[in-house]
């Protein structure tokens, strides 16, 4: 098929995530969770959900956008075409936060989770959208 999903090796889970600033993402199960301060005065420190199930969280810092590692997750730039599991297994991973706003829209990012699982993200946009919500599609392999 058009998107190369037929017969994808060991494709465990696929989905689309809607991620906002300070939201944490767990690729296993496709969960996104945010801490929202409803009655604050705007001076509360920003915070994201913690815990050992999360893989990364999105950080807006001025115009910059970062994927921030949680629980030893690492990222690798995979270019603008689908890399697949073998490509992500061969990628060079870096620890720490991964800047995405300088990448072209449609960029692929390989992820090695703290649970030693490989995933590939497709960043539908790499700039802060007007809605504040970043759309990220993913495939997580077993």
Long-range contacts (C-beta under 8 A, 24 or more apart in sequence): 4-82, 4-84, 8-84, 8-85, 8-139, 9-84, 9-85, 9-86, 9-141, 10-85, 10-141, 10-142, 11-139, 11-141, 12-117, 12-139, 12-140, 12-141, 12-142, 13-138, 13-139, 13-140, 14-137, 14-138, 14-139, 14-140, 15-137, 15-138, 16-135, 16-136, 16-137, 16-138, 17-135, 17-136, 17-137, 17-138, 18-133, 18-134, 18-135, 19-58, 19-133, 19-134, 19-135, 19-136, 20-58, 20-132, 20-133, 20-134, 21-46, 21-58, 21-59, 21-60, 21-132, 22-46, 22-47, 22-48, 22-57, 22-58, 22-59, 23-48, 23-49, 23-57, 23-58, 24-48, 24-49, 24-50, 24-51, 24-54, 24-56, 24-57, 24-70, 25-54, 25-55, 25-56, 25-57, 25-58, 25-136, 26-53, 26-54, 26-55, 27-55, 27-111, 27-113, 27-117, 27-119, 27-138, 27-140, 28-53, 28-55, 28-113, 28-115, 28-117, 28-140, 30-138, 52-114, 55-111, 55-113, 55-114, 55-119, 56-111, 58-134, 59-97, 60-128, 63-101, 63-128, 64-99, 64-101, 65-99, 65-100, 65-101, 65-126, 65-127, 65-128, 65-134, 66-97, 66-98, 66-99, 66-100, 67-97, 67-98, 67-100, 67-109, 68-97, 68-98, 69-95, 69-96, 69-97, 69-98, 70-114, 71-113, 71-114, 71-115, 72-114, 73-111, 73-112, 73-113, 73-114, 74-111, 74-112, 75-109, 75-110, 75-111, 75-112, 76-109, 76-110, 76-111, 76-112, 77-103, 77-107, 77-109, 77-110, 78-107, 78-108, 78-109, 78-110, 78-120, 79-107, 79-108, 80-104, 80-106, 80-107, 80-108, 81-108, 82-108, 82-120, 82-122, 83-108, 83-110, 83-120, 84-120, 85-118, 85-120, 85-141, 87-120, 88-112, 88-118, 88-119, 88-120, 88-141, 89-118, 100-126, 101-126, 101-127, 101-128, 102-126, 111-138, 117-141, 117-142
